[in-house]
Every structure is written in C-alpha cells, then in structure tokens.
C-alpha cells in the first residue's frame, strides 16, 4: 500500500499545478497532465527542475515541448525529455 503524501508535498503539488496554467491550451495540457500522472514518481531534484522550467517564457516552452526545440541548460533538457517521453494521455 502506498504511503500518503506528506502535507509539504501536497502543498508543493498544488503550487506547481497552479503554475502549470500558462494561458495556452497546448502547454496547459502537457504540463498539467504530466504533473497529475507523474508527480508521485518525481524525485525532489526533478521537481526543482520542473519548477525551474515553469519560470521559462511561454514561447520557449512551446518550442521545447511542441516543436522539438532543445534547452541549452542540461537540467532543463533532462526534464523536457522526461515530459516528452512520459505517457500523459
């Protein structure tokens, strides 16, 4: 049986979900579904990278997540690769 999520982690998930609302349907769907389906499997380092990703401007995020662009930052490239390879549907 899975352990219940800690209150801190629950609060972190809620904050991240709020930040996933970007204003473009494509980004909203990709980011929100990734967190809904995969947050429980993320290590803290990956959560930190995801939060860093959420600070990137929408045009760059769209390029990386929808048009096969690649971030120059290796950490961001890792989390983008993880998102794109995840089953979000």
PyMOL Python script that loads the backbone (N, CA, C, O; Angstrom):
from pymol import cmd

cmd.read_pdbstr("""\
ATOM      1  N   UNK A   1       0.839  -1.180   0.000  1.00  0.00           N
ATOM      2  CA  UNK A   1       0.000   0.000   0.000  1.00  0.00           C
ATOM      3  C   UNK A   1       0.882   1.241   0.000  1.00  0.00           C
ATOM      4  O   UNK A   1       1.874   1.298   0.728  1.00  0.00           O
ATOM      5  N   UNK A   2       0.529   2.234  -0.811  1.00  0.00           N
ATOM      6  CA  UNK A   2       1.307   3.465  -0.891  1.00  0.00           C
ATOM      7  C   UNK A   2       1.114   4.305   0.359  1.00  0.00           C
ATOM      8  O   UNK A   2       0.031   4.354   0.943  1.00  0.00           O
ATOM      9  N   UNK A   3       2.205   4.971   0.757  1.00  0.00           N
ATOM     10  CA  UNK A   3       2.113   5.882   1.891  1.00  0.00           C
ATOM     11  C   UNK A   3       1.408   7.154   1.444  1.00  0.00           C
ATOM     12  O   UNK A   3       1.537   7.561   0.289  1.00  0.00           O
ATOM     13  N   UNK A   4       0.660   7.790   2.353  1.00  0.00           N
ATOM     14  CA  UNK A   4       0.009   9.044   1.978  1.00  0.00           C
ATOM     15  C   UNK A   4       1.061  10.128   1.733  1.00  0.00           C
ATOM     16  O   UNK A   4       2.137  10.120   2.332  1.00  0.00           O
ATOM     17  N   UNK A   5       0.728  11.045   0.853  1.00  0.00           N
ATOM     18  CA  UNK A   5       1.626  12.138   0.527  1.00  0.00           C
ATOM     19  C   UNK A   5       1.753  13.071   1.728  1.00  0.00           C
ATOM     20  O   UNK A   5       0.764  13.348   2.407  1.00  0.00           O
ATOM     21  N   UNK A   6       2.957  13.554   1.990  1.00  0.00           N
ATOM     22  CA  UNK A   6       3.164  14.463   3.118  1.00  0.00           C
ATOM     23  C   UNK A   6       2.461  15.795   2.835  1.00  0.00           C
ATOM     24  O   UNK A   6       2.267  16.162   1.676  1.00  0.00           O
ATOM     25  N   UNK A   7       2.080  16.516   3.897  1.00  0.00           N
ATOM     26  CA  UNK A   7       1.430  17.817   3.689  1.00  0.00           C
ATOM     27  C   UNK A   7       2.293  18.785   2.874  1.00  0.00           C
ATOM     28  O   UNK A   7       1.774  19.551   2.063  1.00  0.00           O
ATOM     29  N   UNK A   8       3.615  18.747   3.092  1.00  0.00           N
ATOM     30  CA  UNK A   8       4.505  19.623   2.329  1.00  0.00           C
ATOM     31  C   UNK A   8       4.477  19.275   0.843  1.00  0.00           C
ATOM     32  O   UNK A   8       4.444  20.160  -0.012  1.00  0.00           O
ATOM     33  N   UNK A   9       4.491  17.996   0.553  1.00  0.00           N
ATOM     34  CA  UNK A   9       4.488  17.559  -0.850  1.00  0.00           C
ATOM     35  C   UNK A   9       3.136  17.857  -1.499  1.00  0.00           C
ATOM     36  O   UNK A   9       3.079  18.199  -2.680  1.00  0.00           O
ATOM     37  N   UNK A  10       2.058  17.729  -0.744  1.00  0.00           N
ATOM     38  CA  UNK A  10       0.724  18.069  -1.263  1.00  0.00           C
ATOM     39  C   UNK A  10       0.663  19.554  -1.610  1.00  0.00           C
ATOM     40  O   UNK A  10       0.148  19.930  -2.663  1.00  0.00           O
ATOM     41  N   UNK A  11       1.190  20.394  -0.725  1.00  0.00           N
ATOM     42  CA  UNK A  11       1.207  21.841  -0.974  1.00  0.00           C
ATOM     43  C   UNK A  11       2.067  22.167  -2.192  1.00  0.00           C
ATOM     44  O   UNK A  11       1.721  23.031  -2.997  1.00  0.00           O
ATOM     45  N   UNK A  12       3.191  21.465  -2.315  1.00  0.00           N
ATOM     46  CA  UNK A  12       4.085  21.669  -3.458  1.00  0.00           C
ATOM     47  C   UNK A  12       3.372  21.306  -4.754  1.00  0.00           C
ATOM     48  O   UNK A  12       3.467  22.029  -5.745  1.00  0.00           O
ATOM     49  N   UNK A  13       2.654  20.177  -4.743  1.00  0.00           N
ATOM     50  CA  UNK A  13       1.905  19.754  -5.932  1.00  0.00           C
ATOM     51  C   UNK A  13       0.871  20.808  -6.315  1.00  0.00           C
ATOM     52  O   UNK A  13       0.726  21.126  -7.495  1.00  0.00           O
ATOM     53  N   UNK A  14       0.159  21.348  -5.346  1.00  0.00           N
ATOM     54  CA  UNK A  14      -0.858  22.370  -5.639  1.00  0.00           C
ATOM     55  C   UNK A  14      -0.235  23.623  -6.249  1.00  0.00           C
ATOM     56  O   UNK A  14      -0.770  24.179  -7.208  1.00  0.00           O
ATOM     57  N   UNK A  15       0.890  24.066  -5.696  1.00  0.00           N
ATOM     58  CA  UNK A  15       1.567  25.252  -6.240  1.00  0.00           C
ATOM     59  C   UNK A  15       2.026  25.010  -7.672  1.00  0.00           C
ATOM     60  O   UNK A  15       1.883  25.875  -8.537  1.00  0.00           O
ATOM     61  N   UNK A  16       2.573  23.834  -7.909  1.00  0.00           N
ATOM     62  CA  UNK A  16       3.048  23.507  -9.256  1.00  0.00           C
ATOM     63  C   UNK A  16       1.873  23.451 -10.224  1.00  0.00           C
ATOM     64  O   UNK A  16       1.969  23.961 -11.340  1.00  0.00           O
ATOM     65  N   UNK A  17       0.768  22.839  -9.811  1.00  0.00           N
ATOM     66  CA  UNK A  17      -0.402  22.763 -10.693  1.00  0.00           C
ATOM     67  C   UNK A  17      -0.889  24.165 -11.056  1.00  0.00           C
ATOM     68  O   UNK A  17      -1.272  24.414 -12.199  1.00  0.00           O
ATOM     69  N   UNK A  18      -0.875  25.069 -10.098  1.00  0.00           N
ATOM     70  CA  UNK A  18      -1.301  26.445 -10.359  1.00  0.00           C
ATOM     71  C   UNK A  18      -0.366  27.094 -11.379  1.00  0.00           C
ATOM     72  O   UNK A  18      -0.825  27.791 -12.284  1.00  0.00           O
ATOM     73  N   UNK A  19       0.939  26.869 -11.237  1.00  0.00           N
ATOM     74  CA  UNK A  19       1.922  27.461 -12.145  1.00  0.00           C
ATOM     75  C   UNK A  19       1.881  26.822 -13.527  1.00  0.00           C
ATOM     76  O   UNK A  19       2.383  27.406 -14.487  1.00  0.00           O
ATOM     77  N   UNK A  20       1.293  25.638 -13.645  1.00  0.00           N
ATOM     78  CA  UNK A  20       1.169  24.970 -14.946  1.00  0.00           C
ATOM     79  C   UNK A  20       0.136  25.638 -15.837  1.00  0.00           C
ATOM     80  O   UNK A  20       0.126  25.402 -17.045  1.00  0.00           O
ATOM     81  N   UNK A  21      -0.714  26.449 -15.284  1.00  0.00           N
ATOM     82  CA  UNK A  21      -1.735  27.155 -16.071  1.00  0.00           C
ATOM     83  C   UNK A  21      -1.057  28.321 -16.786  1.00  0.00           C
ATOM     84  O   UNK A  21      -0.805  29.370 -16.193  1.00  0.00           O
ATOM     85  N   UNK A  22      -0.769  28.121 -18.059  1.00  0.00           N
ATOM     86  CA  UNK A  22       0.054  29.053 -18.801  1.00  0.00           C
ATOM     87  C   UNK A  22      -0.741  30.010 -19.682  1.00  0.00           C
ATOM     88  O   UNK A  22      -0.249  31.091 -20.007  1.00  0.00           O
ATOM     89  N   UNK A  23      -1.931  29.647 -20.067  1.00  0.00           N
ATOM     90  CA  UNK A  23      -2.705  30.509 -20.949  1.00  0.00           C
ATOM     91  C   UNK A  23      -2.785  29.996 -22.379  1.00  0.00           C
ATOM     92  O   UNK A  23      -3.554  30.517 -23.186  1.00  0.00           O
ATOM     93  N   UNK A  24      -1.999  28.983 -22.692  1.00  0.00           N
ATOM     94  CA  UNK A  24      -2.154  28.328 -23.994  1.00  0.00           C
ATOM     95  C   UNK A  24      -2.560  26.885 -23.729  1.00  0.00           C
ATOM     96  O   UNK A  24      -1.972  26.200 -22.893  1.00  0.00           O
ATOM     97  N   UNK A  25      -3.546  26.453 -24.435  1.00  0.00           N
ATOM     98  CA  UNK A  25      -4.096  25.121 -24.181  1.00  0.00           C
ATOM     99  C   UNK A  25      -3.040  24.023 -24.301  1.00  0.00           C
ATOM    100  O   UNK A  25      -3.019  23.092 -23.497  1.00  0.00           O
ATOM    101  N   UNK A  26      -2.167  24.129 -25.299  1.00  0.00           N
ATOM    102  CA  UNK A  26      -1.156  23.098 -25.524  1.00  0.00           C
ATOM    103  C   UNK A  26      -0.259  22.932 -24.304  1.00  0.00           C
ATOM    104  O   UNK A  26      -0.049  21.819 -23.823  1.00  0.00           O
ATOM    105  N   UNK A  27       0.271  24.054 -23.804  1.00  0.00           N
ATOM    106  CA  UNK A  27       1.153  23.984 -22.638  1.00  0.00           C
ATOM    107  C   UNK A  27       0.391  23.543 -21.406  1.00  0.00           C
ATOM    108  O   UNK A  27       0.891  22.730 -20.629  1.00  0.00           O
ATOM    109  N   UNK A  28      -0.812  24.065 -21.214  1.00  0.00           N
ATOM    110  CA  UNK A  28      -1.614  23.671 -20.055  1.00  0.00           C
ATOM    111  C   UNK A  28      -1.810  22.152 -20.027  1.00  0.00           C
ATOM    112  O   UNK A  28      -1.625  21.518 -18.989  1.00  0.00           O
ATOM    113  N   UNK A  29      -2.180  21.581 -21.155  1.00  0.00           N
ATOM    114  CA  UNK A  29      -2.459  20.142 -21.225  1.00  0.00           C
ATOM    115  C   UNK A  29      -1.191  19.337 -20.937  1.00  0.00           C
ATOM    116  O   UNK A  29      -1.209  18.421 -20.114  1.00  0.00           O
ATOM    117  N   UNK A  30      -0.121  19.669 -21.596  1.00  0.00           N
ATOM    118  CA  UNK A  30       1.127  18.908 -21.422  1.00  0.00           C
ATOM    119  C   UNK A  30       1.612  18.986 -19.976  1.00  0.00           C
ATOM    120  O   UNK A  30       1.881  17.957 -19.355  1.00  0.00           O
ATOM    121  N   UNK A  31       1.722  20.185 -19.446  1.00  0.00           N
ATOM    122  CA  UNK A  31       2.297  20.361 -18.111  1.00  0.00           C
ATOM    123  C   UNK A  31       1.385  19.804 -17.016  1.00  0.00           C
ATOM    124  O   UNK A  31       1.850  19.099 -16.121  1.00  0.00           O
ATOM    125  N   UNK A  32       0.098  20.115 -17.083  1.00  0.00           N
ATOM    126  CA  UNK A  32      -0.824  19.643 -16.047  1.00  0.00           C
ATOM    127  C   UNK A  32      -0.952  18.124 -16.058  1.00  0.00           C
ATOM    128  O   UNK A  32      -0.940  17.497 -14.998  1.00  0.00           O
ATOM    129  N   UNK A  33      -1.073  17.534 -17.221  1.00  0.00           N
ATOM    130  CA  UNK A  33      -1.209  16.070 -17.284  1.00  0.00           C
ATOM    131  C   UNK A  33       0.057  15.378 -16.794  1.00  0.00           C
ATOM    132  O   UNK A  33      -0.011  14.339 -16.137  1.00  0.00           O
ATOM    133  N   UNK A  34       1.217  15.961 -17.118  1.00  0.00           N
ATOM    134  CA  UNK A  34       2.465  15.369 -16.636  1.00  0.00           C
ATOM    135  C   UNK A  34       2.474  15.350 -15.108  1.00  0.00           C
ATOM    136  O   UNK A  34       2.796  14.328 -14.503  1.00  0.00           O
ATOM    137  N   UNK A  35       2.127  16.462 -14.489  1.00  0.00           N
ATOM    138  CA  UNK A  35       2.131  16.519 -13.025  1.00  0.00           C
ATOM    139  C   UNK A  35       1.055  15.603 -12.443  1.00  0.00           C
ATOM    140  O   UNK A  35       1.314  14.895 -11.470  1.00  0.00           O
ATOM    141  N   UNK A  36      -0.129  15.604 -13.012  1.00  0.00           N
ATOM    142  CA  UNK A  36      -1.197  14.742 -12.498  1.00  0.00           C
ATOM    143  C   UNK A  36      -0.808  13.267 -12.527  1.00  0.00           C
ATOM    144  O   UNK A  36      -1.110  12.525 -11.592  1.00  0.00           O
ATOM    145  N   UNK A  37      -0.144  12.845 -13.589  1.00  0.00           N
ATOM    146  CA  UNK A  37       0.170  11.419 -13.737  1.00  0.00           C
ATOM    147  C   UNK A  37       1.518  11.012 -13.162  1.00  0.00           C
ATOM    148  O   UNK A  37       1.712   9.842 -12.831  1.00  0.00           O
ATOM    149  N   UNK A  38       2.455  11.949 -13.034  1.00  0.00           N
ATOM    150  CA  UNK A  38       3.825  11.544 -12.718  1.00  0.00           C
ATOM    151  C   UNK A  38       4.442  12.224 -11.503  1.00  0.00           C
ATOM    152  O   UNK A  38       5.577  11.908 -11.148  1.00  0.00           O
ATOM    153  N   UNK A  39       3.744  13.136 -10.861  1.00  0.00           N
ATOM    154  CA  UNK A  39       4.321  13.848  -9.718  1.00  0.00           C
ATOM    155  C   UNK A  39       4.804  12.893  -8.632  1.00  0.00           C
ATOM    156  O   UNK A  39       5.874  13.095  -8.058  1.00  0.00           O
ATOM    157  N   UNK A  40       4.031  11.870  -8.354  1.00  0.00           N
ATOM    158  CA  UNK A  40       4.381  10.929  -7.287  1.00  0.00           C
ATOM    159  C   UNK A  40       5.692  10.192  -7.551  1.00  0.00           C
ATOM    160  O   UNK A  40       6.338   9.714  -6.618  1.00  0.00           O
ATOM    161  N   UNK A  41       6.081  10.102  -8.815  1.00  0.00           N
ATOM    162  CA  UNK A  41       7.307   9.379  -9.175  1.00  0.00           C
ATOM    163  C   UNK A  41       8.531  10.279  -9.266  1.00  0.00           C
ATOM    164  O   UNK A  41       9.651   9.789  -9.411  1.00  0.00           O
ATOM    165  N   UNK A  42       8.329  11.590  -9.181  1.00  0.00           N
ATOM    166  CA  UNK A  42       9.441  12.527  -9.326  1.00  0.00           C
ATOM    167  C   UNK A  42      10.257  12.625  -8.048  1.00  0.00           C
ATOM    168  O   UNK A  42       9.709  12.669  -6.946  1.00  0.00           O
ATOM    169  N   UNK A  43      11.558  12.657  -8.208  1.00  0.00           N
ATOM    170  CA  UNK A  43      12.453  12.926  -7.085  1.00  0.00           C
ATOM    171  C   UNK A  43      12.502  14.436  -6.872  1.00  0.00           C
ATOM    172  O   UNK A  43      12.109  15.202  -7.752  1.00  0.00           O
ATOM    173  N   UNK A  44      12.975  14.856  -5.724  1.00  0.00           N
ATOM    174  CA  UNK A  44      12.999  16.286  -5.412  1.00  0.00           C
ATOM    175  C   UNK A  44      13.803  17.075  -6.444  1.00  0.00           C
ATOM    176  O   UNK A  44      13.413  18.185  -6.805  1.00  0.00           O
ATOM    177  N   UNK A  45      14.905  16.527  -6.919  1.00  0.00           N
ATOM    178  CA  UNK A  45      15.718  17.220  -7.923  1.00  0.00           C
ATOM    179  C   UNK A  45      14.911  17.462  -9.197  1.00  0.00           C
ATOM    180  O   UNK A  45      15.031  18.520  -9.814  1.00  0.00           O
ATOM    181  N   UNK A  46      14.093  16.490  -9.593  1.00  0.00           N
ATOM    182  CA  UNK A  46      13.257  16.640 -10.783  1.00  0.00           C
ATOM    183  C   UNK A  46      12.150  17.666 -10.551  1.00  0.00           C
ATOM    184  O   UNK A  46      11.789  18.412 -11.462  1.00  0.00           O
ATOM    185  N   UNK A  47      11.619  17.702  -9.348  1.00  0.00           N
ATOM    186  CA  UNK A  47      10.607  18.714  -9.020  1.00  0.00           C
ATOM    187  C   UNK A  47      11.229  20.102  -9.100  1.00  0.00           C
ATOM    188  O   UNK A  47      10.614  21.039  -9.609  1.00  0.00           O
ATOM    189  N   UNK A  48      12.449  20.227  -8.596  1.00  0.00           N
ATOM    190  CA  UNK A  48      13.151  21.514  -8.670  1.00  0.00           C
ATOM    191  C   UNK A  48      13.380  21.930 -10.125  1.00  0.00           C
ATOM    192  O   UNK A  48      13.211  23.099 -10.474  1.00  0.00           O
ATOM    193  N   UNK A  49      13.762  20.979 -10.965  1.00  0.00           N
ATOM    194  CA  UNK A  49      13.954  21.271 -12.390  1.00  0.00           C
ATOM    195  C   UNK A  49      12.630  21.651 -13.052  1.00  0.00           C
ATOM    196  O   UNK A  49      12.589  22.558 -13.884  1.00  0.00           O
ATOM    197  N   UNK A  50      11.559  20.967 -12.689  1.00  0.00           N
ATOM    198  CA  UNK A  50      10.245  21.290 -13.250  1.00  0.00           C
ATOM    199  C   UNK A  50       9.847  22.712 -12.856  1.00  0.00           C
ATOM    200  O   UNK A  50       9.334  23.467 -13.682  1.00  0.00           O
ATOM    201  N   UNK A  51      10.082  23.073 -11.602  1.00  0.00           N
ATOM    202  CA  UNK A  51       9.796  24.441 -11.159  1.00  0.00           C
ATOM    203  C   UNK A  51      10.632  25.453 -11.928  1.00  0.00           C
ATOM    204  O   UNK A  51      10.145  26.526 -12.285  1.00  0.00           O
ATOM    205  N   UNK A  52      11.883  25.116 -12.181  1.00  0.00           N
ATOM    206  CA  UNK A  52      12.753  25.984 -12.966  1.00  0.00           C
ATOM    207  C   UNK A  52      12.194  26.127 -14.387  1.00  0.00           C
ATOM    208  O   UNK A  52      12.202  27.217 -14.960  1.00  0.00           O
ATOM    209  N   UNK A  53      11.716  25.030 -14.936  1.00  0.00           N
ATOM    210  CA  UNK A  53      11.117  25.043 -16.270  1.00  0.00           C
ATOM    211  C   UNK A  53       9.909  25.982 -16.317  1.00  0.00           C
ATOM    212  O   UNK A  53       9.699  26.677 -17.310  1.00  0.00           O
ATOM    213  N   UNK A  54       9.127  25.999 -15.256  1.00  0.00           N
ATOM    214  CA  UNK A  54       7.927  26.838 -15.217  1.00  0.00           C
ATOM    215  C   UNK A  54       8.248  28.332 -15.187  1.00  0.00           C
ATOM    216  O   UNK A  54       7.362  29.162 -15.388  1.00  0.00           O
ATOM    217  N   UNK A  55       9.504  28.671 -14.939  1.00  0.00           N
ATOM    218  CA  UNK A  55       9.922  30.079 -14.960  1.00  0.00           C
ATOM    219  C   UNK A  55      10.341  30.545 -16.345  1.00  0.00           C
ATOM    220  O   UNK A  55      10.645  31.721 -16.541  1.00  0.00           O
ATOM    221  N   UNK A  56      10.359  29.635 -17.300  1.00  0.00           N
ATOM    222  CA  UNK A  56      10.740  29.957 -18.679  1.00  0.00           C
ATOM    223  C   UNK A  56       9.543  30.595 -19.391  1.00  0.00           C
ATOM    224  O   UNK A  56       8.396  30.228 -19.138  1.00  0.00           O
ATOM    225  N   UNK A  57       9.816  31.543 -20.272  1.00  0.00           N
ATOM    226  CA  UNK A  57       8.763  32.216 -21.037  1.00  0.00           C
ATOM    227  C   UNK A  57       8.028  31.221 -21.942  1.00  0.00           C
ATOM    228  O   UNK A  57       8.619  30.262 -22.439  1.00  0.00           O
ATOM    229  N   UNK A  58       6.743  31.466 -22.145  1.00  0.00           N
ATOM    230  CA  UNK A  58       5.897  30.570 -22.936  1.00  0.00           C
ATOM    231  C   UNK A  58       6.406  30.279 -24.346  1.00  0.00           C
ATOM    232  O   UNK A  58       6.338  29.128 -24.776  1.00  0.00           O
ATOM    233  N   UNK A  59       6.916  31.275 -25.090  1.00  0.00           N
ATOM    234  CA  UNK A  59       7.388  30.938 -26.442  1.00  0.00           C
ATOM    235  C   UNK A  59       8.503  29.880 -26.445  1.00  0.00           C
ATOM    236  O   UNK A  59       8.521  29.004 -27.310  1.00  0.00           O
ATOM    237  N   UNK A  60       9.420  29.960 -25.491  1.00  0.00           N
ATOM    238  CA  UNK A  60      10.483  28.958 -25.402  1.00  0.00           C
ATOM    239  C   UNK A  60       9.926  27.608 -24.977  1.00  0.00           C
ATOM    240  O   UNK A  60      10.300  26.574 -25.531  1.00  0.00           O
ATOM    241  N   UNK A  61       9.031  27.616 -23.994  1.00  0.00           N
ATOM    242  CA  UNK A  61       8.404  26.367 -23.552  1.00  0.00           C
ATOM    243  C   UNK A  61       7.674  25.691 -24.709  1.00  0.00           C
ATOM    244  O   UNK A  61       7.769  24.477 -24.890  1.00  0.00           O
ATOM    245  N   UNK A  62       6.958  26.473 -25.476  1.00  0.00           N
ATOM    246  CA  UNK A  62       6.237  25.933 -26.632  1.00  0.00           C
ATOM    247  C   UNK A  62       7.205  25.314 -27.627  1.00  0.00           C
ATOM    248  O   UNK A  62       6.956  24.227 -28.149  1.00  0.00           O
ATOM    249  N   UNK A  63       8.309  26.007 -27.890  1.00  0.00           N
ATOM    250  CA  UNK A  63       9.317  25.473 -28.816  1.00  0.00           C
ATOM    251  C   UNK A  63       9.857  24.139 -28.313  1.00  0.00           C
ATOM    252  O   UNK A  63       9.993  23.192 -29.087  1.00  0.00           O
ATOM    253  N   UNK A  64      10.162  24.061 -27.029  1.00  0.00           N
ATOM    254  CA  UNK A  64      10.754  22.848 -26.462  1.00  0.00           C
ATOM    255  C   UNK A  64       9.761  21.695 -26.376  1.00  0.00           C
ATOM    256  O   UNK A  64      10.117  20.550 -26.656  1.00  0.00           O
ATOM    257  N   UNK A  65       8.518  21.986 -25.991  1.00  0.00           N
ATOM    258  CA  UNK A  65       7.551  20.926 -25.731  1.00  0.00           C
ATOM    259  C   UNK A  65       6.683  20.563 -26.939  1.00  0.00           C
ATOM    260  O   UNK A  65       6.087  19.486 -26.974  1.00  0.00           O
ATOM    261  N   UNK A  66       6.610  21.457 -27.924  1.00  0.00           N
ATOM    262  CA  UNK A  66       5.732  21.200 -29.067  1.00  0.00           C
ATOM    263  C   UNK A  66       6.462  21.093 -30.403  1.00  0.00           C
ATOM    264  O   UNK A  66       5.945  20.496 -31.347  1.00  0.00           O
ATOM    265  N   UNK A  67       7.659  21.667 -30.486  1.00  0.00           N
ATOM    266  CA  UNK A  67       8.342  21.732 -31.783  1.00  0.00           C
ATOM    267  C   UNK A  67       9.770  21.185 -31.748  1.00  0.00           C
ATOM    268  O   UNK A  67      10.603  21.569 -32.569  1.00  0.00           O
ATOM    269  N   UNK A  68      10.049  20.299 -30.809  1.00  0.00           N
ATOM    270  CA  UNK A  68      11.332  19.598 -30.737  1.00  0.00           C
ATOM    271  C   UNK A  68      12.549  20.491 -30.531  1.00  0.00           C
ATOM    272  O   UNK A  68      13.666  20.094 -30.861  1.00  0.00           O
ATOM    273  N   UNK A  69      12.351  21.692 -29.989  1.00  0.00           N
ATOM    274  CA  UNK A  69      13.492  22.512 -29.622  1.00  0.00           C
ATOM    275  C   UNK A  69      14.170  21.912 -28.393  1.00  0.00           C
ATOM    276  O   UNK A  69      13.569  21.112 -27.677  1.00  0.00           O
ATOM    277  N   UNK A  70      15.405  22.295 -28.153  1.00  0.00           N
ATOM    278  CA  UNK A  70      16.140  21.751 -27.007  1.00  0.00           C
ATOM    279  C   UNK A  70      16.703  22.890 -26.175  1.00  0.00           C
ATOM    280  O   UNK A  70      17.327  23.806 -26.712  1.00  0.00           O
ATOM    281  N   UNK A  71      16.486  22.837 -24.870  1.00  0.00           N
ATOM    282  CA  UNK A  71      17.094  23.841 -23.996  1.00  0.00           C
ATOM    283  C   UNK A  71      18.618  23.688 -23.978  1.00  0.00           C
ATOM    284  O   UNK A  71      19.136  22.580 -24.115  1.00  0.00           O
ATOM    285  N   UNK A  72      19.321  24.791 -23.811  1.00  0.00           N
ATOM    286  CA  UNK A  72      20.773  24.729 -23.694  1.00  0.00           C
ATOM    287  C   UNK A  72      21.182  24.192 -22.320  1.00  0.00           C
ATOM    288  O   UNK A  72      22.204  23.518 -22.196  1.00  0.00           O
ATOM    289  N   UNK A  73      20.397  24.485 -21.308  1.00  0.00           N
ATOM    290  CA  UNK A  73      20.667  24.034 -19.946  1.00  0.00           C
ATOM    291  C   UNK A  73      20.415  22.528 -19.856  1.00  0.00           C
ATOM    292  O   UNK A  73      19.331  22.057 -20.202  1.00  0.00           O
ATOM    293  N   UNK A  74      21.423  21.769 -19.390  1.00  0.00           N
ATOM    294  CA  UNK A  74      21.297  20.304 -19.339  1.00  0.00           C
ATOM    295  C   UNK A  74      20.184  19.841 -18.410  1.00  0.00           C
ATOM    296  O   UNK A  74      19.482  18.878 -18.718  1.00  0.00           O
ATOM    297  N   UNK A  75      20.017  20.510 -17.283  1.00  0.00           N
ATOM    298  CA  UNK A  75      18.955  20.129 -16.359  1.00  0.00           C
ATOM    299  C   UNK A  75      17.584  20.303 -16.982  1.00  0.00           C
ATOM    300  O   UNK A  75      16.725  19.428 -16.871  1.00  0.00           O
ATOM    301  N   UNK A  76      17.383  21.441 -17.641  1.00  0.00           N
ATOM    302  CA  UNK A  76      16.103  21.678 -18.309  1.00  0.00           C
ATOM    303  C   UNK A  76      15.896  20.690 -19.454  1.00  0.00           C
ATOM    304  O   UNK A  76      14.776  20.245 -19.704  1.00  0.00           O
ATOM    305  N   UNK A  77      16.980  20.353 -20.144  1.00  0.00           N
ATOM    306  CA  UNK A  77      16.857  19.362 -21.224  1.00  0.00           C
ATOM    307  C   UNK A  77      16.410  18.008 -20.661  1.00  0.00           C
ATOM    308  O   UNK A  77      15.616  17.306 -21.286  1.00  0.00           O
ATOM    309  N   UNK A  78      16.919  17.648 -19.489  1.00  0.00           N
ATOM    310  CA  UNK A  78      16.525  16.372 -18.877  1.00  0.00           C
ATOM    311  C   UNK A  78      15.043  16.347 -18.534  1.00  0.00           C
ATOM    312  O   UNK A  78      14.357  15.363 -18.811  1.00  0.00           O
ATOM    313  N   UNK A  79      14.546  17.427 -17.932  1.00  0.00           N
ATOM    314  CA  UNK A  79      13.132  17.424 -17.537  1.00  0.00           C
ATOM    315  C   UNK A  79      12.237  17.529 -18.778  1.00  0.00           C
ATOM    316  O   UNK A  79      11.164  16.925 -18.803  1.00  0.00           O
ATOM    317  N   UNK A  80      12.646  18.275 -19.800  1.00  0.00           N
ATOM    318  CA  UNK A  80      11.872  18.341 -21.043  1.00  0.00           C
ATOM    319  C   UNK A  80      11.805  16.951 -21.680  1.00  0.00           C
ATOM    320  O   UNK A  80      10.741  16.528 -22.134  1.00  0.00           O
ATOM    321  N   UNK A  81      12.928  16.246 -21.715  1.00  0.00           N
ATOM    322  CA  UNK A  81      12.957  14.888 -22.268  1.00  0.00           C
ATOM    323  C   UNK A  81      12.040  13.963 -21.474  1.00  0.00           C
ATOM    324  O   UNK A  81      11.327  13.134 -22.039  1.00  0.00           O
ATOM    325  N   UNK A  82      12.075  14.122 -20.162  1.00  0.00           N
ATOM    326  CA  UNK A  82      11.202  13.285 -19.306  1.00  0.00           C
ATOM    327  C   UNK A  82       9.734  13.558 -19.582  1.00  0.00           C
ATOM    328  O   UNK A  82       8.933  12.628 -19.665  1.00  0.00           O
ATOM    329  N   UNK A  83       9.379  14.820 -19.723  1.00  0.00           N
ATOM    330  CA  UNK A  83       7.981  15.183 -20.013  1.00  0.00           C
ATOM    331  C   UNK A  83       7.556  14.613 -21.360  1.00  0.00           C
ATOM    332  O   UNK A  83       6.484  14.020 -21.482  1.00  0.00           O
ATOM    333  N   UNK A  84       8.408  14.798 -22.376  1.00  0.00           N
ATOM    334  CA  UNK A  84       8.051  14.360 -23.726  1.00  0.00           C
ATOM    335  C   UNK A  84       7.972  12.846 -23.857  1.00  0.00           C
ATOM    336  O   UNK A  84       7.245  12.330 -24.706  1.00  0.00           O
ATOM    337  N   UNK A  85       8.720  12.131 -23.017  1.00  0.00           N
ATOM    338  CA  UNK A  85       8.685  10.668 -23.099  1.00  0.00           C
ATOM    339  C   UNK A  85       7.633  10.047 -22.184  1.00  0.00           C
ATOM    340  O   UNK A  85       7.406   8.838 -22.231  1.00  0.00           O
ATOM    341  N   UNK A  86       6.998  10.860 -21.362  1.00  0.00           N
ATOM    342  CA  UNK A  86       6.003  10.365 -20.411  1.00  0.00           C
ATOM    343  C   UNK A  86       4.671  10.093 -21.100  1.00  0.00           C
ATOM    344  O   UNK A  86       4.323  10.736 -22.090  1.00  0.00           O
ATOM    345  N   UNK A  87       3.947   9.143 -20.565  1.00  0.00           N
ATOM    346  CA  UNK A  87       2.591   8.856 -21.021  1.00  0.00           C
ATOM    347  C   UNK A  87       1.663   9.862 -20.334  1.00  0.00           C
ATOM    348  O   UNK A  87       1.361   9.724 -19.149  1.00  0.00           O
ATOM    349  N   UNK A  88       1.218  10.864 -21.075  1.00  0.00           N
ATOM    350  CA  UNK A  88       0.325  11.859 -20.468  1.00  0.00           C
ATOM    351  C   UNK A  88      -1.104  11.743 -20.974  1.00  0.00           C
ATOM    352  O   UNK A  88      -1.959  12.549 -20.606  1.00  0.00           O
ATOM    353  N   UNK A  89      -1.371  10.750 -21.813  1.00  0.00           N
ATOM    354  CA  UNK A  89      -2.730  10.581 -22.345  1.00  0.00           C
ATOM    355  C   UNK A  89      -3.261   9.300 -21.892  1.00  0.00           C
ATOM    356  O   UNK A  89      -4.394   8.951 -22.222  1.00  0.00           O
TER     357      UNK A  89
END
""", "prot")
cmd.dss("prot")
cmd.show_as("cartoon", "prot")
cmd.util.cbc("prot")
cmd.orient("prot")
